Amino acid sequence: MYTRAWSFKETNLVVKSGTEQAINVAVSAALEARRCIERFIVRHPEFRYSLEPLRLNAEEYPRIIGLMLRAARLADVGPFAAVAGAISQVAAEAAINVGAKNVLVENGGDISIIGNQEFRVGIYAGKAKISGKIGFLVQGKELPIGICTSSGTVGHSVSFGDADAVVVIAREASIADAAATSVANAVEGTDVEASIKRGLDRADATPKIRGCLVIREDYIGTSSKLPKLIQVSSEGELSTTSRKYRAYDADLLSILEPQCVVRDRWQS
């Protein structure tokens, strides 16, 4: 597959697809989505700063705006919690619309994948013990898929929680992104295991998501159905946009110390 990295302001894309044309179209779609969002903020500044869903009819606005409004309502957060995932989603859709068979678009760690082939995705969780050691093996039958991450300890995104990483899986990256923010906000407090359980409760209460993985310090918890977890090893910088992963079949429990797993939500 061809790969291209592209950045504009806060948008940092890595696009993978079978043709350069599809990548060009995905990048153009991402740029147009950004411009659309910027124009919309001029007329509706609350769209940028609200931490709660807005009472605007998603169907009356351009697709990127509608995706963010809808995701915010489902996850009970502000619409900008969905911005990175929504841009990934519309970029991936644009590539498919010009004939791409498979495409992956990552926007600062928020990923949209469409197609029918297998993909491997690594998980970065800052200084957590498990960071860089596990990932997902995504089967073609699980596509399309959105894989989005929120963290209270890594990056510049707004989070009111203490999770090192909350990874949410959904069909749509816009929804996964907003939901990851919502779940991450719930992972807070001095009792680490209890905080992870609160996050999993929030995930269970959020519609339209397939599964959730929460990492905080030496603890990990899962909820609902996730792609297969695999062990990975990284090369190069610890960055989701530049790391390469080599995957091995492994059970998660062989990677973690048993007491580190929040078992009551574990599903294989």
N, C-alpha and C positions, 0 to 999 in steps of 0.2 A: 504494500500500500504506500501511496505517497503521503508525506507528512509535511505540514507547514505550521510554523509559529507566527502569530500576528498579534500586535498590540496597538491599542489606541486608547489613550487616557486610562481609565480603570479596567478596560476590557483586555484580557490577556488570553488569547485563544491558542489551542493546539488542535489542528484539524487533520484527521486521517481519512483517506478515501482512496478508491481505486483509480480515480482520474484526477488530473490537475484541474480540469474544468469544474468538477464538482467542488473542489476546494475553493476555487475562485468564487463560485456562486455562494458558498457558505460564508466566506469572509465578507462578501458584498452584502449579504442578508444581515449579518451581524452588525455591520456598520450602519445600515439603514435602520435597523432596530434601535441602535443607540441614538441616532438622530431623531427618530420618532419619539423616543422617551424624553429627550432633551426638549423638544418642542412642546410636548404635553406638560412638562413641569412648568414651563413659562406660564401656561394658562391655569394649571392646577398645582401650585407649589406644595400643597398638602400631600400630593402623590409621592413626593420625595421624602417627606419627613414624618409622615404619620406612622405610628407604631401599632395602629389598629386598622382593620379592614375599612375601606371607604365605601360609602353608599352611592356608588356610580354603577350604571348598567354596563357590564362588560361588553355586551353585544353592540353597543353604540360606538365603540372606539376601535382603532386599529388592532390587529391581532395581538401584537406584542403587549399592548396595554391591557387588552381583555384577558390574556393569559395571566398577567400579574395580578389583576383585580380578582380573578376567580381563585387563584392559588391562595391569595391572602385571606379570602373568606373561608376557604376550606381549612386553613391552618390557624386562623384567628390571629394573624399578624399583619403588619403593614405591607403594602404592595411591593416595596423595595426589597423585602426579604426574598422575593422571587426573581430579582432582576438578572442575576448571573445565569441561573438555570433556564429562565425564559429565553435569553439570548442564545444559549446553547441549543435550545429546542428549535427555535425558528431557523437557525443556521443549518442544523442537521436536516430539517424538513425541506429546506430549499435545495440542498444537495440531492436528496432523493427525488425531488420534483424534476431535476434535469437528467435523471437516469442513473444516478449512482446506485449500486447494489448494496453497498455497505458504507457507513460513515460514522465516525466518532468525532464529536466536538466537545472539547473541554474548555471551560471558561473559568480560570482560577480555581480549579478543583471541582467544579460543578459540571457534570458530564451528561450528554445526551448521545445515545447510540441507537442507530436504526439499521436494520439489515437482516442477515440470516447466518452470519458466521460467528465463530467464537472470539471473545475478547477477554483479556486479562487486565484487571484494574487494581492497582495497589492502594493502600490506605496509609496516609501520613497523619500522625496524631501527636506532633510536637515531641515533648520529652517523655511521653508515656512509654513504658517498657515494651509494649507490643508494636510501637510505631515503626513502620517500614518492614515489618516481618510478616504481615498477612495481607491478603487481598481477595478479590472475587474472581472466580472463573465464570464468566457470563456465557451461557449457551445461546446459540442462535434462536432456539425456541422461546427464549425469554425476552427477545427484542420485539418492539422498541422498549427502551428502558432509560430511566433517568436515575443517575447515581450522584447525590449531592451531599456535601459535607458542611457542617457548621462547627465552630470551635469557640470556646471562651478563653483559650490560652494561645491560639495561633492566628495570625492574620489580623486584618484591620476591620473586618465586618463587625457590625453591632451584635453583641450577645450579652445577655444578662446572667448566663450560667457559668459553670466551672468545668464543663466537659473538655477533654482534650480533643475529642472528635465525636460528632454524632453524624452517622451516615444513614441517609434515608433512601429507600428504593421505591420508585413509583414508575408507572408507565410514562408519565410526562415529567421532564426535568423541572419545569416551572413549579409543579406541585411538590416534588421532592425537595427543592430548594427552600420553599416556604416552610414546609413541614420540618426540615432539619433545623431551621431557626427556632421554631416553636418548641421542639423537643429539647434543644440545647438550652433554652431559657429555663426549662424545668429541672435541669441537672445542676442543682446548686445546694449548698449547705456543707457542714463539716463531716457529716456521715456519708462517706463516699458511696457505699453500697445502697443506702436508702435513696440517695440522689439519683443513682442510675435507675432504680425501680420507678421513681417518679417520672423520669424521662420515658421509660417504657410504657407507663400508664398513659402518658400524653400521646405517644405514638399509636397506641391501641385505640385511642379515642379520635384519631384523625382519619377522615375518610380518604379514599383513593390512594392510599399508600400500601405497598406490598410488604415491607419489612423495614426494620431499623436495627442498627448496631450502635452501641454507646461505649466509648472508651473514656475512662477517667483514671489517671494514675495507673495502678496495677490491676484494675478491675475492668471487666468487659461484660456487657449484657446484650442480648438479642431479643427481638420480638418478631413474631409472624414469619413470613417466608423470605429468605435471602438467597441470592445466588450461592453456589458452592464456595465455601471459604478455603483458601489455599495458603500455603506458606510461600513467601517470596524473599528474594534477596535483591538489594538495590546496588546500582553502580552510579557513581557521579554524585552530583549535588542532591540534597534531600529536598527536592522540589517536585511538585506534581506535574509540572510542565517540562521537566528535563530528565526525570528519572527513567531508567529502563528496568524492567522487571523480568526475572527468570523464575518461572513457576514450577513448583513441585507438588504432587499429590500429597496431602497431609491432612490429618484431622486436627481441628483447632485445639483440642484438649492435649495434643502432644506438644503444642507450642507453649501453652500457658501452664503455670502452676495451677493445680486443681482449685486451690482456695481463691483464685483470682476470678473465677467464672461466676457470674450471677446466674445460677443454674435454673431458677424457676421459670425463666422464659426461653430456655434453650430449645431450639427445634432444629433437627438435622435435615 
